[in-house]
Amino acid sequence: MIDLRPYEKLHTIQMLKDVIRKWWRVELAFADSKGYVLDHAEGKVVPPNNDFCRLALFSKEGFRRCNESVKVTRDKLKAASPRNVRRCVVHECHLGFDIIACPINLDADFSGFLFVGGSIHEEMTHFAEESLLKKIKEVAIGGGAGTDSQKAMSKIPRLTQPEIDQLSDLLEFGVDEIQNYHAELKRRERELTSITQELGERYRFENIVGNSRAMQSVFRLLEKIIESDSTVLIHGESGTGKELIARAIHYNGPRAKKAFVVQNCSAFNDNLLESALFGHTKGSFTGAIKDKKGLFEIADEGTFFLDEVGDMSPALQVKLLRVLQEGTFTPVGGTETRTVDVRVIAATHKDLQKMVERGEFREDLYYRINVIKIQIPPLRDRMDDLPILLEHFLKKHFRVRPGQARQRAPRFQPDALLALQRYPWPGNIRELENEIERCMVLGGDLDELPEDLLSQRLREVAGVPMSRAMQLRAQQGNYDAAGSLKNAIEQLEKDLIHQGLIRTHWNKSQLAKELGISRSNLITKVERYGLDKKTV
């Protein structure tokens, strides 16, 4: 049985709940394939704006009969002919109110339904009112004593047939969005399985994992340069895996059996960094009690990875340029020139070209280290890789504990996956790995990791609420409730997409994941509503 709870959090469903509540004063709810109301299973009772429904739902017998009415609606939906033009059905509950429901079919199976209840479709006769009061006395606590019957009667939501048709359109629209989102998730799962089987280790250098177009370009470039000795400049944000790229170049190349040395240029001040890079002689400065080899000498015949090279001072830039051009250097306090054969791989998150223009970085050094440049995309620009990265890090940090029955790495629940997809990952791969490791520690022996285990900052950022402008528009009734249903839905959809584009800086891949639709579908909607960045 498919869990429908993650689909309740889709932006489209939340939007529909607000619209239906505002227009007709009824509540949108989910029921599973057995006819159980999802809110009730979690101990939540959200009755419609109908005092009689409230009296029934908050009594033991009334609650039982209400749920039985929902189950009968389930049976009616399953028995409906597939040739029916209208998928929605209208069923009369035990109190005589309408339940309007639309089936959700996932993977060609009946998986549950969307429904609203507690309304009537025609004015109640005196006989109908007497019958309702009699039924309430049978199920409500105290027989409903203390309730102003006439006032309660006047508050019962009444939907005309055209309004029932409009509401049915909305329910069917919501179901379509759920079914399309589910189909997209299944497609991605199939693609992931296919990719894993077909690619094997082709696109894996060390622990670098990815299948997005951006990462495939990186891998193709790596395959071309690993056999050479050319200097490489790796550019990318913090946490994107620049050192992993450098290690991949070294360990897949001809110097793999020699030393791979790493130094972060922002870790020391000038004097300490110079000593670390080039070594020093005894007595060259206070504390230099003996000769010491520098990292360039240790890396001889191997690879030297200089991280954050943009933080190196102008004086040290001159010495680095000499090593790159001539392969020679002089230790601090020494007079003897030493020769090394080192492949240098530099990395930075800064724009060295702009630093050159500002006079902060030597132009000759820039061109010397920028022989081959590798641009590492941030995680937000390669979200297609998220499923593969999740699988990789879940397996990497999975440990079988003594007495533990589970032998396989856990998975994330759909609602947690949705939050992970919505988050922009400013810390990139490093932040993602730390988040996964944290969830696995907190999750203990769970087979599926829920959204609750995610960091608070991630859940807050990923759960972006409706923009204030959209809230005001809905509150002021600017959506044409009395007019064209199609226009109202389109206006809501247009606002939702426009606000999402602004929030994600027009990153359509990220926004498509947030909205639960395919990227191609989003592009079509953007073009239809004239929301292209060039025209907005």
N, C-alpha and C positions, 0 to 999 in steps of 0.2 A: 504494500500500500504506500503510495507516494505521499510524503509529508507536504501539506499545502501551506504550512505556516510561513515559510520564507517568502511566498508569493504575496502575502498580505502586506509586505513592506515595500512592494514595488511603488514607484512614484505615481504611476497611473492609477493604481488601486486606492492609494491615499487621496488622490485628487477626486476620484469618483465618490469616495465616502463623504468628502466635504460637500460636493455638489448635491448628492442625493439627500443628505441631511438638511441642506439649506432649502432646496426646492420643495421637498415633500415631507420633511420632518420624520423620516424613517431612517433606520440604521442598516447599513450594508454589513452582511455577515458571511462567514464561510462555514460549510459543513463538509465532512469527509465522505468517502465512498460508502460508509455504513450509516450515514445520516446523523453523525454526532457533530454538534456545533463546536467549532474549535475553541471559541472563547469559554464555553462551559467546561471543556476538558482542562482548561488552565485555571479554573475557579473564578472566571470573570463572567459577570452577567451584565450585558449592555442592552437594556430593553428599549424598544422604540418609544417615541413620544406619545404614549398611549397609557393612561392610568390603569386601565383594565389589564393590560399586558403586564404592567409592573406588579399589580396585586397577584396575578397568577404566577409569575416567575419567582416571586419571593415567598412562595408557599411550597411545601413538599409535593403535594398532589398536583398543584398547578404547574410546577416545574416539570413533573413527569409527563403530564398531558401535552405541554408545549413541545417537549422533545419528541413525543410520539407523533405529533403533527408534522414535525420536520422530517421524521423518518418516512411517514406516509408520502410526503412531498418527494423524497428520494425515490420511492417506488414508482411514483407517477412519472418522474423524469426518465427512469430507466425503461419504463414501458412505452414511452412516447415513440412514435414512428420516426425513423431517421429522415423520412421524406417530408416532414413538416417544415414549412417555410420558417415559422417562428420556433426557435429552440426553447424559449422560455415557456413555463407553464404557470398557471395560477391555481392555487389550492386553498380551500377554506379550512382554517384551523379549528380547533375544538371550541373556540369562543365565537367562531363565525367571521373572523378577520381574514383578509387575503394574505397568502404567502406567495410572493412572485419570485420564481427561481429559474436559474439558467445553469445547465450542466457544464462541468469542466472535464474534458476528455484529454488525458495525457497518455502518450504512447498507445493510442487507439483504444484505451480502456477508460471506463467511467471512474473518475478519481475524486469526485465531490461536486459541489455546486456553490454558486453565489446566490444569495437570496436576501430579500427584505420582507418584513412582516408587520402586522399591526394596523393595516389600513383597510378601508372599505371602498367599494366602487359605486355605491349608490346610497341615497339618504335612507337612514334607518326608520322603519315603520314603528308604530307603537308596539306592535306584537314583537318585533325584533329586539326592541329595547328591553321589554319585559323578559324575553328569553335570555338575553345577555346578562341581566341582573341575577336571574335565577342560576345561571351557570357560575357566575362569580361567587355566589353564596356557597356553592358546592366545593370550590377549590381554594378560595382566599382565606387567609388567617382572619378569624373573627367574622367571616362572611362579608368582608369589605365594609364593615361598620365604620362610620366616620368619614367615608368618602362622599363628596358632593357628586351624586350621580349625574345630575343634569350638566354640571360643569365638565365632568369627565366625558360625557357624551359629546359635548360641543368641541372637545379637543381631539377627538379621533380623526387622524388624517384621512381625507377622502380624495381618491384619485379617480378622475373621469377616465373613460376608455382611451381617449387620445393621450392622457398622461401615463396610463399603464403602458401604452405602446412606446412612449418616450423612455420610460424607465426600463422597459425591456431592451430597448436599443442600447442603453447605457450598460446594462448587465452583460449583454452579448459582446459589446465593445470591450469590457473588462476581461471577459473570458478569453476573447481573441488575443489580448495582450499577454495574458498568463500563458496560453498555449504556445504563442510565438516565442516567448522568452524561454519556456521549457524546451522547445525544439532547438533553440539556439544553444542552450546549455548542453543538450545531448550531442549536437553537431560538434561542439568544441571537445567534448569527451572523446568522440570518435576520432577526431583529428589528432588529439593528443596520443591516443593509443596507436594510431597509424604512424605518427611521427616517431614515437618511441621504438616501434618495431623496425621501421625502415632506416632511420638515421644511424642507429647504433651509436658508435663513438665518433662518427664523422665530424659532428659539430661540437665536439667536446675536447678542449685543450685544458688539461689539468681539471680544475673544478669550474670552468666556465661553461655555463649552460644557457642555451637560447636557440630559438628557431625563428624569431621575428626577422623581417627583412633587414632591419638595421644591423642585427647581430650576424646575419648571414654575410653581409658585406664585410664585417670585421673579420670573420673566419676566413673568407676568401683572401683577404689581404694578408692575414697571418700565414696562410699556406704558401704565399708567394715570397714572404720575407724571412721565414725562419732559417732558411739555408744560407742567407747572406750575413755579412758582418757589418752592414750599414747601421749608422746611428738611427735610433727610433725615438720619436717624440709622441708620448701618449697623452692625450688631452681629454679630460672628463671631470665631472663633479666628484666631490668627496663621496666615497662609498660605492662607486660604480665598478670597482674591481681593476684598477690600473695595475696594481702589483701582480694580480693573477695573470693579466695579459703579458706582463714582462716575464713572469715565470714560464708561461706557455711558450714564449719566443725562445727562451734559454733552453728549457728541457726538451723541446722538440727540434732543436738545432744541433749543429756540429760541436758546440761547446758544452753539451749537456753533462759530460762527465767532469767538467771543471767547476770552479767555484761560482756560485751566484751570490753576490754581495748586495746588500740593501742599505741605503742611507737616506734619511729624511733631512733635507736641507734646512728645514725650519726648526729642527730639534735643538740646534746648538747656536751659540753666538759665533761671530766670525773666527775668533782665535781657536775655539774648540773644534769648529767644523774644519778649519784648515788642517789642524793636527790630525783629525779623524780621517780626512781624505788623503793627505800626503805624508803623514807620519812626522816624526820629529827626532832630533838628535839629542843626546845626553847634554844637559845644561842649557838647552835652548831657551828655557823659561823656568820659572819657579815650579818645582814639582817634577820636572823632567829628569828623573834620576837615571834613566837609561834610554838607549835608542828604542824607538818603537816604529814598527811598520805601519804604513797607512793602508786604507782600504783599497786604494788603487793597486797597490803592490800585492795585497792579498788576493785581489780579483784577477791577477795576471793570467792570461789565456782563458779567462772566463768572462762573465757578464757582470757589469756594475749597474745597478738600478738606482738612479738618483731621483728620489721622489721630491715633489714640490721644488723643482729647480728654479722656479720663478722667485723664490724667497732668497736666493743666493745673492750676496753683496757684489757690487761691481768689481772689487778687488779679487774676489775668488772667481768671478766669471772669467777674468783674464787668465788665471792659472788653469781653469777647466778648458778653456779654448786651446791652450798650449798642449794639453794632454790629447785632446781630440785631433789636433792638426799634426802633431809631431810624435805623440806617444811618449812624451818625456815630462818629468816633473822634478822638483827639488824639495826634499823634506824641510820642514820648519827648522831653521837654525843650521841647515846643512849647506855645503858647497858643491857636493857631488850630484850630478844629474843622473837620474835613474830612468830606465826605459821599461815600458810595459806594453803588453798586447791585450787590450781590453775592449770588449764591445760595450758601448754605453747606451743604455736605454733611460731616457729622461721622462718625467711625468709632471704634470701640473694641472691645477684647476683654473689657473689664471689665463687671461688672453695675452700671450707673449707679444703678439703683433702690436697691440695697443701699448704695451709696456715699452716696446722699442720706440714707438712714435712719441712717447712721453719722456724718453731718455732714461728709463728705469732698467732697461735690459739691453745688453750689447747687441747691435744688429748683426755683427759678424758671428757671434756665438749662436744667435737665433737661427741663422741660416745653416750653421754647422750641425746643430742638433735636430733641425727640422728637415732632415734628409727624407725620412719617411714618417708621415704623421698618421696616427690612428686616433680617430674620434670615437670615444666610447659614449653611447647614448645613455641618458638618465633612464631610470626604470619607468618613469611616467610616460616616456616616449616608446617603450617597448612592452606595453602591458599584455600583448599577445603571449609573451614569455612567462607570464605569472603562473599559469598552471604547471608548467615544466619546472619552474624554480621552486614552487611549493612542494612538488613531489620530491625534488632533489634534496631540499633541506629537511623535509620530514624524514626521509631515509637516512640522511647524514647524522641527524641528532637522535635517531631512535636507538634505544638500548634495551635489550631484553634483561629484565631484572630477575633475580632468583625467585622462583615460585610464581612468576607471571605467566598467565595463560596465553596472552596475546603475543603472537610471533611476528606480526606485521606492523608497520608504521601506521599511526592513525591518519584520519582524513579530517578536513574541515567540513562542518555542516554548511548547507547552502547559504544560510543567513550570514555566517562568518565569511564565506567566500565573497559574498556581495560586498561586505564592508571592506575586505582586502582589495577588491577591484576598484572601489570608490576612492580609496585613500591615495593621495598624490605622491607619497614616499619621498619626502625631501632628503632623507638619509640614504636613499637608493638601496642597493643590494645588501649593504651592511645592516641597514635598519630592518630590512625584510628578514634576514637570517636571525637577527637578535629577537625579533617579534615571534618567529616560529619556535625558536628554542625556548623562549619564555612560556609560550602556550603549551608546549609539550611537557615542561616541568610542572606547570600548574594543573595540566590535564590528567596527570597521573596515568592511570590505566584505561582512560576513556578511549573507545574506538573512534569516536567522532568528537572533534573539538568545537564547542559552541561559540557563538559570538561573545558571550559573557567573559570569555577568557582573554579576549583581545585587550590591549592597553586602552586606558580611558581616553587618551588623546586621539587614538586611532578611531575609536567609536564615535567620538564627538565630531571629528572632522569628516568622517565617512557618512555620518547620518545628517547630511545637510538638509535643513528644513526648507519648506517653501519660502521663497523670497518675500520680503515685506510688501513689495509692490503687488505681488500676486495675492497675498493675504488680504490687502486692502481692497483689491478689485473684487475678490469673492465676497468680502463682508459688505461691500457697498452694492452688491447685486448687479455689477456691470456686465456679467455674463447674461445673455438674453434668455432668461428662464422661460419667459412667455413666448418667445419667438422660435427661431429655427434651432432645433437641437444640434444639427450638423454644425452650424456656425458657432454655437456655444462651445462644443467640444473642440473645434478647431482653434478657437481663441485661447482656450485653456492650454491646449497642446503647444500652440505657438509661443505662449508666454513661458511655459515650462522649458521648452527647448532653448529659447532666447536667453533666459536666465542661466541655464546650464552652460551654454556656449561662453557666456561672459565669465562664469566661475572657473571653467576649465581652460580659459584662454584659447578657445576655438579648437580644443583637442577633441576631435570627433570620435576617435577610438575610445577615449576615456569616458566621454559623455554617453556613448552608446551602451557601454557596460553599466553605467549608473542607471540609465533609463530602462535597461532590460530589453533592448532591441538590437538588431544587427546594425553594423556600421553603414551598410548600403541602404537600409531602411531609413536611418537617420539622415543620410545625405539627401535622399529623395525628399524627406520632409523639409529639410533646410532650404532646398531649392524651391519647393512649392510655396513656402511661406516667405521667400525672399530674405532669408536670414544669413546669406553669405557675408563674410566679414567685409568684403569689398563694398557691399551695398548698404550695410547697417550703419 
